[in-house]
């Protein structure tokens, strides 16, 4: 089965595209030669949306996931039913409101890791909300103070850019990796970095907005104790 070209990697703002069906996996997932659907990973859910069949019928897509070797992406229908045939040309359409909210949250979580410069032990992105877990020896975090610092960074409207480095460059700069539980994918020879100008630089495969101003206001909604040194900080778009 041919590799899926990740259009979302080059243009996270692409909302529609055409693709060719190259296979149907054992779980009924529709495998395409190219996709705008972000595939679940790194704490970010797979995209939802629709696949339009050649006759105009539509299949609602509930998730997108990588295949076993991560070279393909399967689009998981929301319900059992008709599937396209291999070789069909189909249309792709994202649920943009859901994707854009996740992009805003994901970028805000990068800023949260700047406000709280501690090792990250976990994280998750939802629809308009998200969280990071931190290894913090001595807690005493203040929701209002963290919210204020986050929003100050957001209002700087700093550009968000991407670039690539080699595996060797990342190994030579281990301080770029903030996450303890999830390591950036290596082995292809290069690693994607996301830079928030003047504020942050770290490996990440997710989708982000073009500038921090696009995030909009956020608030820290909860700080939870998840162990002797683990604190979960939740944020939400407001």
Sine and cosine of phi, psi and omega as CSV:
sin_phi,cos_phi,sin_psi,cos_psi,sin_omega,cos_omega
0.00,0.00,0.70,-0.71,-0.07,-1.00
-0.95,0.30,0.38,-0.93,0.00,-1.00
-0.94,0.35,0.55,-0.84,0.08,-1.00
-1.00,0.03,0.83,-0.55,0.09,-1.00
-0.97,0.24,0.79,-0.61,-0.10,-1.00
-1.00,-0.02,1.00,0.03,-0.02,-1.00
-0.90,0.44,-0.51,0.86,0.00,-1.00
-0.91,0.42,-0.38,0.93,0.00,-1.00
-0.94,0.34,-0.61,0.79,0.00,-1.00
-1.00,0.06,-0.53,0.85,-0.03,-1.00
-0.58,-0.81,1.00,-0.03,-0.02,-1.00
-0.94,0.35,-0.11,0.99,0.01,-1.00
-1.00,-0.10,-0.03,1.00,0.05,-1.00
-0.93,0.36,0.85,-0.53,-0.06,-1.00
-0.98,-0.20,-0.40,0.92,-0.02,-1.00
-0.69,-0.73,0.39,-0.92,0.05,-1.00
-0.21,-0.98,0.21,-0.98,0.17,-0.99
-0.93,-0.36,0.49,-0.87,-0.01,-1.00
-0.48,-0.88,0.22,-0.97,0.04,-1.00
-0.92,-0.38,0.70,-0.71,0.04,-1.00
-0.96,0.28,0.83,-0.56,0.01,-1.00
-0.94,-0.35,-0.13,0.99,0.03,-1.00
0.04,-1.00,0.27,-0.96,0.15,-0.99
-0.83,-0.55,0.85,-0.53,-0.07,-1.00
-0.99,0.17,0.01,-1.00,-0.09,-1.00
-0.91,0.42,-0.32,0.95,0.00,-1.00
-0.98,-0.19,0.20,0.98,-0.01,-1.00
0.99,0.14,0.19,0.98,0.04,-1.00
-0.97,0.26,0.66,-0.75,-0.05,-1.00
-1.00,-0.03,0.90,-0.44,-0.03,-1.00
-0.99,-0.15,0.78,-0.63,-0.09,-1.00
-0.88,-0.47,0.31,-0.95,0.03,-1.00
-0.98,0.22,-0.31,0.95,0.02,-1.00
-0.41,-0.91,0.44,-0.90,-0.03,-1.00
-0.43,-0.90,0.53,-0.85,0.17,-0.99
-0.99,-0.14,-0.09,1.00,-0.02,-1.00
-0.98,0.18,0.87,-0.50,0.09,-1.00
-0.90,0.43,0.75,-0.67,0.01,-1.00
-1.00,0.00,0.74,-0.68,-0.08,-1.00
-0.73,0.68,0.74,-0.67,0.03,-1.00
0.22,-0.97,0.43,-0.90,0.05,-1.00
0.91,0.42,0.44,0.90,-0.01,-1.00
1.00,0.06,-0.11,0.99,0.01,-1.00
-0.98,-0.20,0.79,-0.62,0.00,-1.00
-0.92,0.40,0.37,-0.93,0.13,-0.99
-0.93,0.36,0.47,-0.88,-0.04,-1.00
-0.93,0.36,0.37,-0.93,0.14,-0.99
-0.89,-0.46,0.37,-0.93,-0.01,-1.00
0.25,-0.97,-0.60,-0.80,-0.12,-0.99
-0.61,-0.79,0.55,-0.84,0.19,-0.98
-0.93,-0.37,0.80,-0.60,0.01,-1.00
-0.99,-0.13,0.81,-0.59,-0.03,-1.00
-0.99,0.17,0.27,-0.96,-0.02,-1.00
-0.83,0.56,-0.51,0.86,-0.01,-1.00
-1.00,0.01,0.10,0.99,0.03,-1.00
0.99,-0.13,-0.19,0.98,0.07,-1.00
-0.92,0.39,0.39,-0.92,-0.05,-1.00
-0.83,-0.56,0.55,-0.84,0.11,-0.99
-0.89,-0.46,0.86,-0.52,0.08,-1.00
-0.96,0.28,0.74,-0.67,-0.01,-1.00
-0.96,-0.29,0.81,-0.58,-0.08,-1.00
-0.99,-0.11,-0.30,0.95,-0.04,-1.00
-0.20,-0.98,0.33,-0.95,0.13,-0.99
-0.74,-0.67,0.74,-0.67,-0.08,-1.00
-0.69,-0.72,0.46,-0.89,0.08,-1.00
-0.96,0.27,0.49,-0.87,0.14,-0.99
-0.96,0.28,0.05,-1.00,-0.09,-1.00
-0.82,0.57,-0.58,0.81,-0.02,-1.00
-0.98,-0.20,0.15,0.99,0.04,-1.00
0.89,0.45,0.29,0.96,0.04,-1.00
-1.00,-0.08,-0.25,0.97,0.01,-1.00
-0.81,-0.59,0.32,-0.95,0.07,-1.00
-0.83,-0.56,0.79,-0.61,0.06,-1.00
-0.98,-0.21,0.71,-0.70,-0.01,-1.00
-0.98,-0.21,0.89,-0.45,-0.17,-0.99
-1.00,-0.05,0.89,-0.45,0.03,-1.00
-0.89,0.46,0.54,-0.84,0.01,-1.00
-0.95,0.31,-0.39,0.92,-0.01,-1.00
-0.51,-0.86,0.42,-0.91,0.05,-1.00
-0.91,0.40,0.53,-0.85,0.00,-1.00
0.27,-0.96,-0.37,-0.93,-0.04,-1.00
-0.89,0.45,0.64,-0.77,0.05,-1.00
-0.85,-0.52,0.44,-0.90,0.05,-1.00
-0.95,0.30,0.25,-0.97,0.05,-1.00
-1.00,-0.07,0.49,-0.87,0.10,-1.00
-0.86,0.52,0.74,-0.68,-0.04,-1.00
0.99,-0.17,-0.28,0.96,0.03,-1.00
-0.90,0.43,0.61,-0.80,0.19,-0.98
-1.00,-0.05,0.82,-0.57,-0.08,-1.00
-0.82,-0.58,0.35,-0.94,0.08,-1.00
-0.99,-0.15,0.57,-0.82,0.03,-1.00
-0.89,-0.46,0.67,-0.74,0.06,-1.00
-0.61,-0.80,0.84,-0.55,0.01,-1.00
-0.99,0.16,0.47,-0.88,0.31,-0.95
-0.98,0.19,1.00,-0.05,-0.19,-0.98
-0.91,0.41,-0.59,0.81,-0.01,-1.00
-0.86,0.51,-0.66,0.75,0.02,-1.00
-0.93,0.38,-0.75,0.66,-0.02,-1.00
-0.87,0.50,-0.73,0.68,-0.09,-1.00
-0.90,0.44,-0.63,0.77,0.05,-1.00
-0.88,0.48,-0.65,0.76,0.02,-1.00
-0.92,0.39,-0.62,0.78,0.06,-1.00
-0.88,0.48,-0.69,0.72,0.00,-1.00
-0.90,0.44,-0.72,0.70,0.00,-1.00
-0.90,0.44,-0.70,0.72,-0.05,-1.00
-0.87,0.50,-0.69,0.72,0.02,-1.00
-0.91,0.41,-0.62,0.78,0.04,-1.00
-0.90,0.44,-0.57,0.82,0.02,-1.00
-0.92,0.38,-0.53,0.85,0.12,-0.99
-0.87,0.49,-0.68,0.74,0.02,-1.00
-0.92,0.39,-0.59,0.81,0.04,-1.00
-0.87,0.50,-0.58,0.82,0.02,-1.00
-0.95,0.32,-0.25,0.97,0.11,-0.99
-1.00,0.08,-0.69,0.72,0.03,-1.00
-0.87,0.49,-0.63,0.77,0.01,-1.00
-0.90,-0.43,1.00,0.00,-0.12,-0.99
-0.99,0.13,0.88,0.48,0.00,-1.00
-0.86,-0.52,0.36,-0.93,0.05,-1.00
-0.84,0.54,0.69,-0.72,0.00,-1.00
-1.00,-0.06,0.83,-0.56,-0.05,-1.00
-0.98,-0.21,-0.12,0.99,0.02,-1.00
0.06,-1.00,0.16,-0.99,0.00,-1.00
-0.08,-1.00,0.29,-0.96,0.03,-1.00
-0.37,-0.93,0.51,-0.86,0.00,-1.00
-0.87,-0.50,0.76,-0.65,0.06,-1.00
-0.89,-0.45,-0.29,-0.96,0.00,-1.00
-1.00,-0.01,1.00,-0.03,-0.02,-1.00
1.00,-0.02,0.06,1.00,0.04,-1.00
-0.48,-0.88,0.25,-0.97,0.02,-1.00
-0.18,-0.98,0.05,-1.00,-0.01,-1.00
-0.44,-0.90,0.42,-0.91,0.18,-0.98
-0.79,-0.62,0.58,-0.81,0.11,-0.99
-0.96,-0.26,0.70,-0.71,-0.06,-1.00
-0.84,-0.54,0.58,-0.81,0.15,-0.99
-1.00,0.03,0.99,-0.13,-0.09,-1.00
-0.86,-0.50,0.93,-0.37,-0.05,-1.00
-0.87,0.50,-0.66,0.75,-0.06,-1.00
-0.79,-0.62,0.96,-0.29,-0.08,-1.00
-0.96,0.27,-0.56,-0.83,-0.11,-0.99
0.99,-0.17,0.60,0.80,-0.04,-1.00
-0.99,0.13,0.56,-0.83,-0.03,-1.00
-0.91,-0.42,0.87,-0.50,-0.06,-1.00
-0.86,0.51,-0.71,0.70,-0.07,-1.00
-0.92,0.40,-0.63,0.78,0.01,-1.00
-0.91,0.41,-0.70,0.72,0.01,-1.00
-0.90,0.43,-0.67,0.75,0.03,-1.00
-0.87,0.50,-0.69,0.73,-0.02,-1.00
-0.90,0.44,-0.67,0.74,0.00,-1.00
-0.93,0.37,-0.62,0.78,0.06,-1.00
-0.88,0.48,-0.76,0.66,-0.05,-1.00
-0.92,0.39,-0.50,0.87,0.09,-1.00
-0.89,0.45,-0.68,0.73,0.04,-1.00
-0.91,0.42,-0.66,0.75,-0.02,-1.00
-0.87,0.49,-0.68,0.73,-0.06,-1.00
-0.95,0.33,-0.18,0.98,0.09,-1.00
-0.93,0.36,-0.28,0.96,-0.01,-1.00
0.78,0.62,0.71,0.71,-0.01,-1.00
-0.94,0.34,0.69,-0.73,0.06,-1.00
-0.89,0.45,0.54,-0.84,0.06,-1.00
-0.91,-0.42,0.85,-0.53,-0.08,-1.00
-0.78,-0.62,0.26,-0.97,0.02,-1.00
-0.81,-0.59,0.56,-0.83,0.14,-0.99
-0.46,-0.89,0.19,-0.98,-0.07,-1.00
-0.88,-0.48,0.59,-0.81,0.14,-0.99
-0.78,-0.63,0.24,-0.97,0.01,-1.00
-0.99,0.17,0.33,-0.95,0.10,-0.99
-0.82,0.58,-0.65,0.76,-0.04,-1.00
-0.90,0.43,-0.63,0.78,0.02,-1.00
-0.91,0.42,-0.61,0.79,0.03,-1.00
-0.92,0.38,-0.68,0.73,0.02,-1.00
-0.88,0.48,-0.51,0.86,0.01,-1.00
-0.99,0.16,-0.19,0.98,0.00,-1.00
-0.76,-0.65,0.91,0.41,-0.09,-1.00
-0.89,0.45,-0.34,0.94,0.00,-1.00
-0.92,0.40,-0.25,0.97,0.05,-1.00
-0.93,0.36,-0.44,0.90,-0.07,-1.00
-1.00,0.01,0.90,-0.44,-0.03,-1.00
-0.99,-0.11,-0.35,0.94,-0.09,-1.00
-1.00,0.01,0.71,-0.70,0.03,-1.00
-1.00,0.02,-0.57,0.82,-0.13,-0.99
-1.00,-0.03,-0.45,0.89,-0.03,-1.00
-0.85,-0.53,0.88,-0.47,0.01,-1.00
-0.99,-0.11,0.56,-0.83,0.02,-1.00
-0.89,0.46,0.59,-0.81,0.00,-1.00
-0.90,0.43,0.77,-0.64,0.03,-1.00
-0.78,-0.63,0.24,-0.97,0.03,-1.00
0.88,-0.47,-0.31,0.95,0.05,-1.00
-1.00,0.00,-0.13,0.99,0.01,-1.00
0.98,-0.21,-0.24,0.97,0.02,-1.00
-0.54,-0.84,0.41,-0.91,-0.06,-1.00
-0.75,-0.66,0.68,-0.74,-0.03,-1.00
-1.00,0.06,0.78,-0.62,0.09,-1.00
-0.96,-0.29,0.62,-0.78,0.12,-0.99
-0.93,-0.38,0.83,-0.56,-0.03,-1.00
-0.91,-0.40,0.80,-0.60,0.20,-0.98
-0.98,-0.22,0.94,-0.34,-0.23,-0.97
-0.78,0.62,0.84,-0.54,0.04,-1.00
0.97,0.22,0.00,1.00,-0.11,-0.99
-0.81,-0.59,-0.69,0.72,-0.15,-0.99
-0.41,-0.91,0.48,-0.88,0.09,-1.00
-0.48,-0.87,0.86,-0.51,0.00,-1.00
-0.35,-0.93,0.42,-0.91,0.07,-1.00
-0.92,0.40,0.65,-0.76,0.03,-1.00
-0.23,-0.97,0.65,-0.76,0.03,-1.00
-0.97,-0.26,0.09,1.00,-0.10,-1.00
-0.99,0.11,-0.10,-0.99,0.02,-1.00
-0.97,-0.25,0.62,-0.79,-0.09,-1.00
-0.66,-0.75,0.32,-0.95,0.07,-1.00
-0.98,0.18,0.18,-0.98,-0.11,-0.99
-0.98,0.21,-0.43,0.90,0.01,-1.00
-0.43,-0.90,0.38,-0.93,-0.08,-1.00
-0.91,0.42,-0.47,0.88,0.00,-1.00
-0.88,0.48,-0.44,0.90,0.00,-1.00
-0.95,0.32,-0.29,0.96,0.04,-1.00
-0.89,0.46,-0.68,0.73,-0.11,-0.99
0.99,0.15,0.06,-1.00,-0.04,-1.00
-0.89,0.46,0.57,-0.82,0.08,-1.00
-0.74,-0.68,0.28,-0.96,0.06,-1.00
-0.64,-0.76,0.60,-0.80,0.18,-0.98
-0.98,0.20,0.88,-0.47,-0.10,-1.00
-0.99,-0.10,-0.37,0.93,-0.01,-1.00
-0.28,-0.96,0.51,-0.86,0.17,-0.99
-0.78,-0.62,0.89,-0.45,-0.13,-0.99
-0.89,-0.46,0.62,-0.79,0.07,-1.00
-1.00,0.07,0.86,-0.52,-0.03,-1.00
-0.87,-0.50,0.47,0.88,-0.04,-1.00
0.55,-0.83,0.06,-1.00,-0.08,-1.00
-0.86,0.52,-0.62,0.79,-0.05,-1.00
-0.83,-0.56,0.20,0.98,-0.07,-1.00
-0.95,-0.33,0.80,-0.60,0.03,-1.00
-0.82,-0.57,0.76,-0.65,0.04,-1.00
-0.98,-0.17,0.84,-0.54,0.00,-1.00
-0.93,-0.38,0.86,-0.50,-0.02,-1.00
-0.97,-0.24,0.66,-0.76,0.06,-1.00
-0.79,-0.61,0.31,-0.95,0.05,-1.00
-0.52,-0.85,0.52,-0.85,0.14,-0.99
-0.94,0.34,0.60,-0.80,-0.01,-1.00
-0.80,-0.59,0.00,0.00,0.00,0.00
